[in-house]
Amino acid sequence: MQHANHTNDFSVIETALRTDTFIHTTFESMLSIRCLSTRCLESQLEGSPNQDFVRLVISWRTASLYFCVCDGVGSSYQGHFAARYLARRLVKWLQILPHIPQDPLILLPSLRSSFSLWAESAQSTLSHLRLPAELSSWECEIINEQRDLYGSGTVFLAGRIDYAPTTATPQYMPALFCWMGNVTGYSFSGQNQYRELGDHGEDTNRWSTKQGGQGKITVRTSTLHRPDPLIIHTDGLDAIGPDLIYLDDEEIKVRIQSLLQQPRNDDMTLLKLCWNDLLA
């Protein structure tokens, strides 16, 4: 279910499973969030679920923001399951970190261990999901074999931003990012200047319910400059990548409709975070 849920301590945004998501909201005049997700044309026509998923949590008590953008692997068993399962657990893992460490590599053992534990639990849950009643026995057999051999898989890019302004450097925010696969991020630092995040076309690094983490896990710390935006998108938007920074809501919708007419169109998801300048 698409929602933007607010309590005294937390605000939560998630994208929808079977409908388009378009959320553009502002939190206390401090942060502007744009979150959109559209299924590929084939999935829209067939009523299939969105393989992409976004979960974002803002903690008002700790002045931190946590997010995970996942792109379920279409060739795996119910890739949307892995996307939603991993995003929720990885965001929770980021939430319980005491702080962002100076050396992010010290987090790798904990991440690998968590990936394995989550995979075991997720595969067990997956095995108990009922298949549609209209499937024949041989179709169920093939699908169950795919589930048992490969499980459900996803690539992802997740992060945590501690945005409470410090006395010495109010314009800068410590950030932690981790990823596997080809979900792409751009951390902007001025016009036409940005640092790229993600594995850039490499989708063999991934998490699956069958094997946990497969391939390389990248963990990186950074310092974000408060007025400059952060953009995360799935590979369905690779064709317009960094240009997303310049497009308003209507222009993005027009570009998405154009991309949906391409022969190899894919699910498309964008998360854009824009911070207000404290010194303005």
N, C-alpha and C positions, 0 to 999 in steps of 0.2 A: 504493500500500500504506500502510495506517495503521501508524505506528510511532513509538516514542519511543526514539531511538538515542543512546547515551551513550558518549563516549570521554574521554580525559584532558583534551582541549582543548575539545570541543564536545558539546552535547546538541541533538538535532534532533527535532522533532515535525512530522509531516505527516498530513493527513486522507486517508481512503481514497477510491477512485474509485467503487466499486460496492457498498460496504457502509457501514453506519452507523459513525460514529466517536464514541467517548466516552472521553476521557482525562481523568483527574483525578489529578494528581501533584504532589509537592512536591520542590523542589530544595534540599538542604542546609538545611532548616528556614528558608530565606530567602524563597522564592517559591512560591506556590501557583498552579498552572496548571490551568484547566479548558478543554478544547477539545472541542467536539462538532459534528457535522455529520450531517444527516439529509436524504435525498432526498425530493422531493415524492412524493405518493402515486402519481401517474401513472408517474414514473420507477421507483418500486419495483415496480409491477405489470409494467412492460415490460422491466425489467432494464436501464434506461438509466443512463448515468453521472451522477454528481453534478456539477452545473455549478459548485458552490462548491469552494474549495480554500484550505487554510491551510498555510503553511510558517513554522515558528518555529525559530530557532537561538539558542542561548545559548553565548557564548564565555567560558569560565572564565578564559582567559589575559588577556583585555582587560576582563573584568567588564562585558560588554555583551550586550544582548538585541536580536534583530532579528526582525521578523515581517512577513508580508504576508497579508492576507485578500482573496481574489478571488472575484468572482461572474461567471462566464462569461455572456455575452450569449446568451440562448436563441435569438434570431432570427438569430444569426450561424452560421457553419459550425463545428460542433463547439466550442461555447463553452468546454467543459471543457479543450480543448487550450490555448487562450489563457490560461486561468486558471492552469494548472499551469506553463506556460512562463514567463509573466511573473513569477509569484511567486518562482520559483527564481532568476531573474536579478536581480530587484529586491532580494531579500534579500542576494544576493552583492554587489551594488552598495553597499548600506548597510554591509556588512561591511568593504569596502576603503576607505571614507571615513576619512581620518586622525583626524577629530574632528567633533563637531557644531558647525557655524559659528554665530556670533552672528547673522549675517544669512543666513537660509535661501535668500533669492532668488538668491544667487550660485551655487546648485546647479542652477538651472533650465536653463541652457545644456547642462550635462552630462547632465541627465535627458532633455531633448528629443533630444539626439544619441544617447544610449543607446537610447531608445525606437525611433528610426528604424533603428538597426543591428540591434536585436533583432527588429524586425518583418521585415526582409529575410531574416534567418536563419530565423525561425519560418515564414514563408510558404514558403520553400524546403523545409523539413522537412515542412510540411503537404501540399505537392503530391506528396510521395512516399509518403504513407500510403495503404495499400490499403483499398479499400472492401469491405464484406461481399460474399462471393461470391454470395449469394442475390439481390442486386439485379439488376434488368433493365438493359439497355443504356441505355434512355431515363431510368431513374431515376439511373443513374450520370452521365449527361450533365447532368441538372438539378443534381445535387449538386456536380459539378465546376464548373459555371457559378457557383453560389453561392460556392464557395470562391475562384474566381478574381476575382469581382467584389467581394466583401465581406471575405473572409478570416474568421478567427476572432477574436472580440472579448471583452473583459472590462472590468469596473470593478474598482476596488481601493482599499484603504487599507493603507498600509505604515508601519512605524515602526522607530525605533532608540531604545533606552533605555540610557544609561550609568549603571549602578547602583552602581558602587564608591563607598562612603561617603567624603566628604571630611572633613577635620578640622574645618573651620569650620561646615559645614552638612550633617551626616550624614543628615538626614532628607529631603534634597531630591536629585532626580535629573534631569539634563538629558535632554531627549527631542526627537526630530525626527520629524515626521509628514509624509507626502505622500499625496495621493489624487486620484483621478479617478472621479466618479460616486457612486452611492448606497449604498456600504458605509458604515455608520454607527459612530461611536465615541463613548464617553462617558468623559471623564476626571473622576473624582469628587474632590471636595475637601470632605469633610464630608457629613453626612446631607442627602439631597435637593438637594445642590448639585453641579453638574457643568458642564463645558464640552463642547460638542458638536463632533464632527469629522465630516467628510464633506459631500457635496453635497445631502443631505436630499431625496430624491425625484427628483433630477435625474440621469438616466442617459445623457445625450447626451455627457457628458465620459467618454471611455473610451480604452483602448488596443486596437489591432487589428493583426493580422499583415499586413494589407493597407496600412494607412496610418500605423502607429505611433500616436503620441499624437493624439487627436482632441478638440479643445476645450481647456478650461482645466485646467492642472496646478496644484494647490494644494500649497505647501510651507510648513510652519509649525514653529517651535520652541516648546518649552514647558518648564516645570519641574514635575515630578511630586512630590507629597508621599508619602513612602514607605508609610505605612500605608493609603493610599487606593487603591481598585482602578481598573483600566482595563478597559473592556469594548468589544469590537468585534463587530459582527454584520452579517450580510447582510440584505437586505430581506424575506426570508421570516419574520423575527422582528420586523419593524417594529411589529406590533400590541402587543407586550409590552415593547419597547424598554428604557427605564430601569428597569422593574420587574425585569429580569434580575438586578440587584444583590442583590435580597432573596430570590431563589429558591435552594433547595438542589438537589442533583442530582435527587432524585425528583420534586420540584415542577416542575423544568424538563421532565422527561420527560413528565409529565402534561400540561403546557401544550402541548408539541409535538404530542402525540397529538390534543389538541383542535384545534390549528391544522390538522392534516392532514385533518380532516373538513370544513374550509371549502372552498367551491367553487373558490376561486382560490389554493389552497395552493401554496407554492413550496419549493424547497430551503432549508433552514434551517441556519445555521452561527453558532457563538458561540466567541469567544476571550475568556477572562476571566483577567486577571493580578492577583494580590493579593500585596502585599509585606508582610513582617513589620515591625513597629515596632522600630527599633533601640534606642529609649529605654524600651521597655516592661520 
